[in-house]
Amino acid sequence: MLKQIKDSPKLKELKTLYPNANVIVIIFAIIMLWRGVWGLLDTYLFPGSPTFSSLTCIALGAIILYLDDFKIDHLKR
């Protein structure tokens, strides 16, 4: 069902006619995704100690970025 919506000519036409609206939709989708991830981390990653949970997230994020050489070239089109 999602593939049908994604490939629909009407959606492609709307994206072409209103590129700024498409950008706004993408921004909201990213914000909602990160809000969900953040909420899960708050709930399950050291829920009794928010400071330790935040520091752990910072450390894990830094380690992941270090291991990836701080590159996001593969995300470019």
WOHU-V615882 format. One record per helix or strand. SS is the DSSP state (2 for helix, 1 for strand). FROM is the first residue (numbers start at 1). TO is the last residue. Records with the same first field share a line. If there is no record, write none. Layout:
# WOHU-V615882
SS->FROM-TO, FROM-TO
This chain:
# WOHU-V615882
2->2-6, 9-17, 19-44, 50-67, 73-75
